[in-house]
Amino acid sequence: MESVFHISNCDVENQVKFATCTFLGNALTWWKSHMMTVTQDVAYDMDWKALNKMMTVKYCTRGEIKKLEIELWNLKVKGTDVASYTLRFQELALICGRMFHKESDEVEKYVGGLPDMIRGNVMSYQPKTMEKGIEFANDQIDQKVLTIAERQAEQKRKLEFNAGNNQGHQQQNKRQNTGRAYTAGPGEKREYTRSLPLCTKCNYHHKGPCAPRCNKCKKIGHLARDCRSSGPNGNNNNRGNSGTTQNAGTCYECGVQGHFKRDCPKLKNKNRGNQGGNGNAPAKVYVVGNAGTNPDSNVITGTFLLNDRYASMLFDTGADRSFVSTTFSSLIDITPITLDHYYDVELADRKIIGINTIIRGCTLNFLDHPFNINLMPVELGSFDVIVGMDWLAKYHAIIDCAEKIVHIPWGNETLIFHGDESSRGNGTCLNIISCTKTHKYLLKGHHVFLAHVTTKEIEDKSGEKRLEDVPIV
């Protein structure tokens, strides 16, 4: 409207009359109501700036401007239509001028809305003005569109060329196959027409070593140890129905001959163990060995404090988890936590059970050094606790199987524990404690067994030395 005033040389006193004559719809109704309120002479007597302010208050409310600012902030190019994006950006930037204090801010916002294919190039160009940014963005998108069109045309030509070749080959192959069908009899072997060399060993055309042949079912592709067939004829009947399983297949689950995977006892035990769970038991089996019967096994036994109670322990590198007997777990004042899945645990008697509870935050005391351990309750016969690889790996323990010694780093020192069967004895399994500690344990309700009492010279705070009886517990 102000441009029209300037071109038509409209007088200042007539600008309001000229502008209000162009009002339509709601704007015209609003202006007529205003003239009825203040009379026509007063309405036309105002200047253009006053009318502009009235229209801004009426139709450009803060809420409407906020909507346009949000639209400008989220404005981005749709596809490759940079021209429409530029036009709308400039319209919103004129109305939402308070968003950009400097032209560099406006340029930065404009470049941020460009597509990924050209945004990096425009940013590296570092345009200083909106005019330079718009010009460079249009040049970049034109080049990208042209490149995409050429690439699509090239791909289309390749597809048409390949389709024509495939159609010719299909027709040629169809004619050749038809000819073979008429010339080859029902019992005749068709002639090999490819380029692979003939193998003199297996009389087949191939490269490299021959494919393995099963001596049981005489099929190519696997060996006899992996054959799922129970006999030469591929049936499940044993020779002579003698009831033996020497010709039975090999289980893919446990690797034992005599049954198939569907009949594997491990899977059956897993299913029984998971009936009360959610069916998400891990496939891996955690083995708890019977270490006490083999003096040369990779385990060490001893008696140590667990939550201030002496427990017979087994350090077993063959156990993936650490366990506590259900009898001893009742002495630990920690509530077990129920897991959302089961662990399949194989005991020494090959029995597999499912466990979904764990006691977290137990404390092992070795040479007055506390160690945290998580234990899973399980029925154990010979030991109270089995310390597995989860704890040994966590504290970087080293087991000397020959000497029955456990080394555990602790800061700048190394703690050394001797097992019950160690040649060095089991002196570190039981500690010498003072009368004060003995009295403290008695007050807590612990049972203290005194082997004998020895006399020890003790120096008090004043520097005087005195003798005191110290029990060996």
HELIX and SHEET records of a PDB file:
HELIX    1   1 GLU A    2  SER A    8  1                                   7    
HELIX    2   2 VAL A   12  ASN A   14  5                                   3    
HELIX    3   3 GLN A   15  THR A   20  1                                   6    
HELIX    4   4 GLY A   25  VAL A   38  1                                  14    
HELIX    5   5 GLN A   40  ASP A   45  1                                   6    
HELIX    6   6 TRP A   48  TYR A   59  1                                  12    
HELIX    7   7 ARG A   62  TRP A   73  1                                  12    
HELIX    8   8 VAL A   82  ILE A   95  1                                  14    
HELIX    9   9 GLY A   97  MET A   99  5                                   3    
HELIX   10  10 GLU A  103  GLY A  112  1                                  10    
HELIX   11  11 ASP A  116  TYR A  125  1                                  10    
HELIX   12  12 MET A  130  THR A  183  1                                  54    
HELIX   13  13 ALA A  224  ASP A  226  5                                   3    
HELIX   14  14 ARG A  239  ASN A  241  5                                   3    
HELIX   15  15 LYS A  261  ASP A  263  5                                   3    
HELIX   16  16 PRO A  265  GLY A  273  1                                   9    
HELIX   17  17 ALA A  291  THR A  293  5                                   3    
HELIX   18  18 THR A  326  SER A  329  1                                   4    
HELIX   19  19 MET A  389  LYS A  394  1                                   6    
HELIX   20  20 CYS A  435  LEU A  443  1                                   9    
SHEET    1   A 8 TYR A 286  VAL A 287  0                                        
SHEET    2   A 8 ILE A 337  GLU A 346  1                                        
SHEET    3   A 8 ILE A 352  PHE A 366 -1                                        
SHEET    4   A 8 VAL A 299  LEU A 306 -1                                        
SHEET    5   A 8 ARG A 309  ASP A 316 -1                                        
SHEET    6   A 8 VAL A 385  VAL A 387  1                                        
SHEET    7   A 8 PHE A 323  SER A 325 -1                                        
SHEET    8   A 8 HIS A 369  VAL A 378  1                                        
SHEET    1   B 3 ILE A 398  ASP A 400  0                                        
SHEET    2   B 3 ILE A 405  TRP A 410 -1                                        
SHEET    3   B 3 GLU A 413  HIS A 418 -1                                        
SHEET    1   C 2 HIS A 452  GLU A 459  0                                        
SHEET    2   C 2 LYS A 465  ILE A 472 -1                                        
END                                                                             
